[in-house]
Amino acid sequence: MFSEVLQNYSWQDTTDKIMSMTGADVERALAKNHLDLDDFMALVSPAAAPYLEQMAALSRHYTQERFGKTISMYIPMYITNSCTNSCVYCGFNRHNLFDRVVLDMEQIENECKAIRRLGPFENLLLVTGENPRVAGTDYLEQALRVCRPYFNNLTMEVMPLSAEDYSRLTHSGLNGVVCFQETYNRERYKVYHPAGMKSKFEWRVNGFDRMGQAGLHKIGMGVLIGLEDWRTDVTMMAMHLRYLRKHYWRTRFSVNFPRMRPAAGGFKPNVILSDRELAQLTFAFRIYDHDVDISYSTRECPNFRDHMLSLGVTSMSAGSKTDPGGYYTYPQSLEQFAVSDERTPAEVAEAIRRAGYEAVWKDWDKVFD
């Protein structure tokens, strides 16, 4: 399991190594076709800041070589905000006082119909809070079966499950799972996740192994930018990605590095990542892994998303609602976080077209297997 590998790496030593990188280390990394973890650390280090134009050109080259001039479109559907965790940064924290919503199957189907009216989406991300009593595997299985006739590609972002449960859900239409480790800093993890199943670091970080063991078509990874040093966190995620590719080589992978947005509870981020630094991080991941899907959500502002879509990003959400039932059933319920890009799917697709790229609404079907 990856938690055993992670024990061999010191957070502080990794941070120190990143900060010690030089311009020569960056140039050496940019001259290589296949990067190792040290090269990645050089590209996310402060020493790489003067090389952003060169990194951007290389990132664009590798992205077009692998993905062409396309952006895959997806949309999230939140089906419950009920949660037993106490994540200090999340609007769904169990201590926040608001009405909890758990959509029934008829309501989920109404949400599907409403999303279909927004645009020709085929990639749906089902999102829940983490409450196994009201939104466990049985509930998720039913939800997938309701959504399957409306969408060809179903992914979910839910509580980590067992390998057996992941495998079971693939028979109800599940294609992929997205899970945010939030931070790889084991010592600080408990500070942000003081109670609930999410407080169990090993169970969460080893969830990606269980996804791979279940044979999922795609695994999505992410850290939440705003908790701990972003350079060290994304380096740990890059190491994790390389580990997963080695052990579960038939699976596709995606990465996401969302910046913290305002949410109920008022948690203030400990770390601020500038647009320039997020661009550097995006370029570094593309140069490090030519095949990984890099996703930008509506957390990011329209102008920045438009500029980055030709420089390494390969998938984007649009028209997102982060409240359960937000498309039709409960349009005014509590958001998990505030979105930044409020454009319609058609407006996002038009921005993609103006950049000379194609918005792809369907890029996978079970028949392709």
C-alpha positions in Angstrom: 0.0 0.0 0.0 1.2 3.5 -0.7 1.1 4.5 3.0 4.0 2.2 3.5 6.0 3.9 0.7 5.1 7.3 2.0 6.7 6.5 5.4 10.1 6.5 3.7 9.8 10.2 2.9 10.2 13.1 5.4 7.9 16.1 4.8 10.5 18.5 6.0 13.4 16.9 4.1 11.3 17.0 0.9 10.5 20.7 1.5 14.2 21.5 2.1 15.2 19.6 -1.1 12.6 21.6 -3.2 13.8 24.9 -1.8 17.4 24.0 -2.5 16.9 23.5 -6.3 18.8 25.7 -8.6 18.4 27.1 -12.1 20.8 24.3 -13.3 18.5 21.7 -11.9 15.6 23.3 -13.7 17.5 23.4 -17.0 18.5 19.8 -16.6 14.9 18.7 -16.0 13.7 20.7 -19.1 16.3 18.9 -21.3 15.0 15.5 -20.4 12.2 13.5 -22.1 11.3 11.5 -19.0 11.5 13.1 -15.6 12.0 11.6 -12.2 10.8 13.0 -8.9 13.8 15.2 -8.4 13.2 16.8 -11.8 9.6 17.5 -10.8 10.8 19.1 -7.6 13.0 21.4 -9.6 10.1 22.4 -11.8 7.8 23.4 -8.9 10.6 25.1 -7.0 11.1 28.8 -6.8 14.1 28.4 -9.0 11.8 27.5 -11.9 10.0 30.9 -11.8 12.2 32.5 -14.5 11.6 29.5 -16.9 7.8 29.8 -17.1 7.7 30.6 -20.8 9.9 27.6 -21.7 7.8 25.4 -19.4 4.5 26.7 -21.0 5.8 25.9 -24.5 6.8 22.4 -23.5 3.6 21.8 -21.6 1.6 22.9 -24.7 3.7 20.6 -26.9 3.2 17.5 -24.8 -0.5 18.2 -24.3 -1.3 18.6 -28.0 0.9 15.6 -28.8 -1.1 13.4 -26.5 -4.6 15.0 -26.4 -4.8 17.2 -29.5 -6.5 20.5 -29.3 -9.5 19.3 -27.2 -11.0 20.0 -23.8 -13.2 17.3 -22.2 -16.3 18.7 -20.6 -17.9 17.4 -17.4 -20.4 18.5 -14.8 -20.8 17.6 -11.1 -24.1 16.6 -9.5 -24.2 16.9 -5.7 -26.8 14.4 -4.3 -26.3 14.9 -0.6 -24.6 17.3 1.8 -25.1 15.0 4.8 -21.7 14.3 6.3 -20.2 12.8 9.5 -16.8 14.5 9.1 -15.6 17.6 10.8 -13.3 19.0 8.1 -12.5 22.5 9.3 -12.4 24.0 5.7 -15.6 22.4 4.3 -19.1 23.8 4.2 -20.5 20.3 4.7 -18.8 20.1 8.2 -21.2 18.2 10.5 -21.1 21.1 13.0 -22.4 23.7 10.5 -26.0 24.3 11.2 -28.1 24.0 8.1 -30.7 21.6 6.7 -29.1 18.4 5.3 -30.4 17.1 2.0 -30.4 13.6 0.7 -31.9 13.3 -2.8 -34.2 10.4 -3.4 -34.0 8.5 -6.8 -36.8 10.6 -8.3 -35.1 13.8 -7.4 -31.8 12.5 -8.8 -33.5 11.7 -12.1 -34.9 15.2 -12.2 -31.4 16.6 -11.7 -30.2 14.4 -14.6 -32.9 15.8 -16.9 -32.1 19.4 -15.8 -28.4 18.9 -16.6 -29.2 17.4 -20.0 -31.1 20.7 -20.7 -28.0 22.7 -19.9 -25.8 21.1 -22.6 -24.8 17.8 -24.2 -22.9 16.6 -21.2 -22.0 12.9 -21.2 -19.4 13.0 -18.4 -21.2 13.3 -15.0 -19.4 13.5 -11.6 -21.6 12.3 -8.7 -20.6 14.0 -5.4 -21.7 13.3 -1.8 -20.8 14.2 1.7 -19.4 11.3 3.7 -22.3 9.6 5.6 -22.4 5.8 5.1 -25.6 5.5 7.0 -27.7 7.5 4.5 -25.4 7.5 1.4 -23.6 4.2 1.6 -22.9 1.7 -1.2 -26.5 0.7 -1.6 -27.6 4.3 -2.1 -24.7 5.0 -4.5 -25.6 1.9 -6.5 -29.2 3.0 -6.9 -28.0 6.5 -7.9 -25.7 5.2 -10.6 -28.4 3.1 -12.1 -30.7 6.1 -12.3 -28.0 8.3 -13.9 -26.7 5.6 -16.4 -29.4 6.1 -19.0 -28.6 9.8 -19.2 -24.8 9.8 -19.3 -22.2 7.6 -20.9 -19.5 8.2 -18.4 -20.1 8.2 -14.6 -17.5 9.2 -12.1 -18.1 9.7 -8.4 -16.4 11.7 -5.6 -17.6 10.0 -2.4 -16.2 8.5 0.8 -13.4 6.0 0.2 -14.8 2.5 -0.1 -13.4 -1.1 0.0 -12.1 -2.7 -3.2 -15.1 -5.0 -3.2 -17.5 -2.1 -3.1 -15.7 -0.2 -5.9 -15.9 -3.4 -8.0 -19.6 -3.9 -7.2 -20.4 -0.3 -8.3 -18.7 -0.8 -11.7 -21.5 -3.3 -12.5 -24.0 -0.4 -12.0 -22.2 1.9 -14.4 -19.3 3.4 -12.4 -16.3 4.2 -14.6 -14.1 6.3 -12.4 -13.5 7.7 -8.9 -12.1 11.1 -7.8 -10.7 11.4 -4.3 -8.9 14.4 -2.8 -6.2 13.4 -0.3 -6.4 17.1 0.7 -2.9 17.0 2.2 -0.1 14.3 2.3 1.3 15.9 5.5 0.5 13.0 7.9 1.3 14.9 11.1 -0.9 17.9 10.2 -3.7 15.9 8.5 -5.6 15.3 11.8 -5.6 19.1 12.4 -7.8 19.6 9.4 -9.8 16.3 9.8 -10.4 16.0 13.6 -13.3 13.5 13.5 -15.2 11.1 11.2 -13.8 8.4 8.8 -11.9 11.1 6.9 -9.7 11.5 10.0 -8.1 8.1 9.2 -5.1 9.1 7.1 -4.1 5.6 6.0 -7.6 4.6 5.0 -7.9 7.6 2.8 -4.4 7.5 1.2 -4.7 3.7 0.5 -8.1 4.2 -1.1 -6.3 4.7 -4.4 -4.8 1.2 -4.2 -8.3 -0.2 -3.6 -9.6 1.7 -6.6 -6.7 0.2 -8.7 -7.4 -3.3 -7.3 -11.1 -3.0 -8.3 -10.0 -2.3 -11.9 -11.6 1.1 -12.3 -11.2 2.7 -15.7 -10.1 6.0 -14.3 -8.7 7.4 -11.0 -8.7 11.1 -10.1 -6.3 12.5 -7.5 -6.0 15.9 -5.9 -4.7 18.0 -3.0 -6.5 21.1 -1.6 -4.3 24.1 -2.1 -4.5 26.2 1.1 -3.7 23.8 3.8 0.0 23.0 3.8 3.0 24.0 1.6 1.8 23.5 -1.9 5.1 22.5 -3.4 5.6 19.6 -1.0 2.0 18.4 -1.2 2.1 18.2 -5.0 5.5 16.5 -5.0 4.0 13.8 -2.7 1.1 13.5 -5.2 3.5 13.3 -8.1 5.2 10.4 -6.3 1.9 8.8 -5.6 0.9 9.1 -9.3 4.1 7.4 -10.4 3.5 4.6 -7.9 -0.1 4.1 -9.1 1.0 4.0 -12.7 3.5 1.3 -11.9 1.0 -0.9 -10.0 -2.2 -0.3 -11.9 -1.0 0.4 -15.4 -4.3 -0.3 -17.2 -6.0 2.6 -15.4 -6.1 6.2 -16.6 -5.3 9.0 -14.2 -6.3 12.6 -13.7 -5.0 15.3 -11.3 -6.6 18.3 -9.9 -5.2 21.1 -7.6 -8.1 23.2 -6.5 -7.5 26.4 -4.6 -9.6 26.9 -1.5 -12.8 28.9 -2.1 -15.1 30.6 0.5 -17.3 28.2 2.3 -19.5 28.1 5.4 -17.4 28.1 8.5 -15.1 30.8 7.3 -11.8 28.9 7.3 -9.0 31.0 6.1 -6.3 29.3 3.9 -2.9 28.9 5.4 -1.3 29.1 1.9 -2.1 31.3 -1.0 -1.2 30.0 -4.5 -1.0 32.8 -7.1 -2.2 32.4 -10.7 1.5 32.4 -11.8 2.3 29.6 -9.4 -0.8 27.5 -10.4 0.4 27.9 -14.0 3.9 26.7 -13.0 2.4 23.7 -11.2 0.2 22.8 -14.2 3.2 23.0 -16.5 5.3 20.9 -14.2 2.7 18.1 -14.0 2.3 18.0 -17.8 6.1 17.8 -18.4 6.4 15.2 -15.6 3.5 13.0 -16.9 2.5 13.5 -20.6 -0.6 11.3 -20.4 -2.3 12.5 -17.2 -5.6 14.4 -17.5 -5.3 17.8 -15.8 -8.6 19.1 -14.7 -9.7 22.7 -13.8 -13.0 23.2 -12.1 -15.2 26.3 -11.8 -13.3 27.2 -8.6 -11.0 29.1 -11.0 -12.0 32.4 -12.6 -13.0 32.6 -16.3 -10.1 34.6 -17.5 -7.5 32.2 -16.0 -9.3 29.1 -17.3 -9.4 30.6 -20.8 -5.7 31.3 -20.8 -4.7 27.9 -19.4 -6.9 25.7 -21.7 -4.2 25.7 -24.4 -1.3 25.3 -22.0 -1.8 21.9 -20.3 -5.4 21.6 -19.1 -7.4 18.8 -20.7 -10.7 18.8 -18.9 -13.0 21.4 -17.4 -16.3 21.6 -15.6 -19.0 24.1 -16.6 -22.3 25.3 -15.3 -21.5 23.7 -11.9 -23.8 23.8 -8.9 -22.1 22.6 -5.6 -25.4 22.3 -3.6 -27.4 19.1 -3.6 -30.3 19.4 -6.0 -29.0 22.7 -7.3 -30.0 22.2 -10.9 -33.7 21.6 -10.2 -34.8 20.3 -6.8 -33.3 22.6 -4.3 -31.7 25.6 -6.2 -31.1 27.5 -2.9 -29.5 24.9 -0.6 -26.1 25.3 0.9 -23.1 25.2 -1.5 -20.0 23.2 -0.5 -18.0 26.1 -1.8 -18.6 29.2 -4.0 -17.8 28.8 -7.7 -15.8 31.4 -9.5 -16.6 30.7 -13.1 -20.4 31.2 -13.4 -20.6 31.1 -17.2 -23.1 28.7 -18.8 -21.8 25.6 -20.5 -22.5 27.2 -23.9 -20.4 30.2 -22.9 -17.5 28.0 -21.8 -17.7 26.0 -25.0 -17.6 29.2 -27.1 -14.5 30.4 -25.2 -12.9 27.0 -26.0 -13.8 27.4 -29.7 -12.5 30.9 -29.9 -9.1 29.6 -28.6 -9.0 27.2 -31.5 -9.9 24.1 -29.4 -12.8 21.7 -29.5 -15.1 21.1 -26.5 -15.5 17.3 -26.3 -18.7 16.3 -24.5 -18.3 12.5 -24.9 -14.8 10.9 -24.9 -15.5 7.4 -23.5 -18.1 4.7 -23.7 -18.2 1.2 -22.2 -18.3 -0.3 -25.7 -14.7 0.9 -26.2 -13.6 -1.8 -23.7 
